[in-house]
Amino acid sequence: MFAIVRTGGKQYRVAAGDKIVVEKIDGEAGSTVALGDVLLAGEGSELKSVEGLTVSAEIIAQAKADKVIVFKKRRRHNYRRKNGHRQQLTILKITAIG
């Protein structure tokens, strides 16, 4: 069985046992979290109702993405700005759909 869930403004196709990397969700490593925003669910080619359906997942780790450098420059104006950003991420393991 698979499901399409929305978290952090993005959509993910998940099945039991999958590991996904999503934007930060509060919680400690080892705790469980329920993803309630299920958009679609099914098995094979047939779709199922998503009324009251939740996807439970276990938090494996809290991590950071690679650093992204934001560099701005305007020619001939002596204007340079350098800024870095590391996105906070959560690694989830899907335990059950239903």
Backbone torsions as a table, in degrees:
resi	resn	phi	psi	omega
1	MET	NA	142.2	179.0
2	PHE	-126.6	164.6	176.8
3	ALA	-148.5	152.5	172.8
4	ILE	-107.0	118.8	-179.6
5	VAL	-118.1	151.6	178.1
6	ARG	-114.9	125.0	175.7
7	THR	-150.9	137.4	179.8
8	GLY	66.7	24.6	178.9
9	GLY	80.8	4.5	179.9
10	LYS	-124.6	161.4	-179.3
11	GLN	-114.7	140.9	-177.6
12	TYR	-132.3	139.1	173.5
13	ARG	-94.8	120.8	-174.2
14	VAL	-129.1	155.8	172.5
15	ALA	-139.7	165.8	-179.1
16	ALA	-61.6	131.4	-179.7
17	GLY	95.5	-9.8	179.8
18	ASP	-73.1	151.7	172.3
19	LYS	-114.5	129.9	179.2
20	ILE	-130.5	155.0	177.2
21	VAL	-112.2	118.1	-177.4
22	VAL	-123.2	170.1	174.9
23	GLU	-65.9	159.2	-167.8
24	LYS	-53.6	130.7	172.4
25	ILE	-120.0	133.1	-178.9
26	ASP	-64.7	138.8	177.9
27	GLY	147.9	158.0	178.8
28	GLU	-89.4	160.2	175.7
29	ALA	-64.3	133.3	-178.6
30	GLY	98.9	-16.3	179.4
31	SER	-83.0	160.2	-179.9
32	THR	-102.8	152.0	-179.6
33	VAL	-139.0	147.5	179.3
34	ALA	-109.3	127.8	176.6
35	LEU	-98.4	107.0	-172.1
36	GLY	-92.9	-13.7	-176.4
37	ASP	-88.8	76.0	-179.8
38	VAL	-92.7	124.4	-177.0
39	LEU	-94.0	-32.6	-174.8
40	LEU	-155.4	146.1	176.5
41	ALA	-147.5	150.5	179.8
42	GLY	-176.3	178.7	177.8
43	GLU	-139.7	119.2	-175.5
44	GLY	67.9	-122.9	-179.2
45	SER	-102.7	-3.8	-179.7
46	GLU	-97.7	140.5	-178.1
47	LEU	-98.0	151.7	179.5
48	LYS	-118.5	163.8	178.5
49	SER	-71.6	142.2	-178.8
50	VAL	-104.5	11.9	179.2
51	GLU	-64.9	117.3	177.6
52	GLY	70.7	12.2	-178.7
53	LEU	-83.4	133.1	176.3
54	THR	-128.5	155.4	177.0
55	VAL	-113.8	122.5	179.0
56	SER	-99.1	140.2	-177.1
57	ALA	-139.6	157.1	177.5
58	GLU	-111.0	134.7	178.8
59	ILE	-78.5	120.1	178.3
60	ILE	-85.7	-46.9	-177.6
61	ALA	-161.1	156.5	169.4
62	GLN	-102.3	130.0	-174.0
63	ALA	-139.0	176.9	174.9
64	LYS	-123.6	145.4	177.5
65	ALA	-77.6	173.9	175.7
66	ASP	-64.8	153.8	-178.6
67	LYS	-72.6	136.2	175.9
68	VAL	-111.0	124.8	179.9
69	ILE	-93.1	127.8	176.1
70	VAL	-108.8	112.2	-177.0
71	PHE	-120.3	123.7	179.0
72	LYS	-115.1	138.5	179.3
73	LYS	-148.3	139.3	172.4
74	ARG	-118.1	124.8	-177.1
75	ARG	-62.7	139.2	172.0
76	ARG	62.5	18.2	178.3
77	HIS	-122.0	5.4	-178.4
78	ASN	53.6	44.0	-177.9
79	TYR	-119.5	113.1	177.0
80	ARG	-139.1	132.1	175.9
81	ARG	-132.7	130.1	178.3
82	LYS	-123.2	126.7	-177.2
83	ASN	-140.1	143.7	178.1
84	GLY	-117.6	156.3	-179.7
85	HIS	-146.1	134.2	173.0
86	ARG	-124.3	116.9	-177.4
87	GLN	-74.7	137.4	175.1
88	GLN	-79.2	130.7	-177.2
89	LEU	-126.8	158.7	173.3
90	THR	-127.3	132.5	177.9
91	ILE	-99.3	121.9	-176.8
92	LEU	-114.5	146.1	170.2
93	LYS	-116.1	121.7	-178.2
94	ILE	-74.5	124.4	-178.7
95	THR	-99.3	-40.7	-178.3
96	ALA	-155.3	152.2	173.4
97	ILE	-119.9	120.0	179.5
98	GLY	140.9	NA	NA
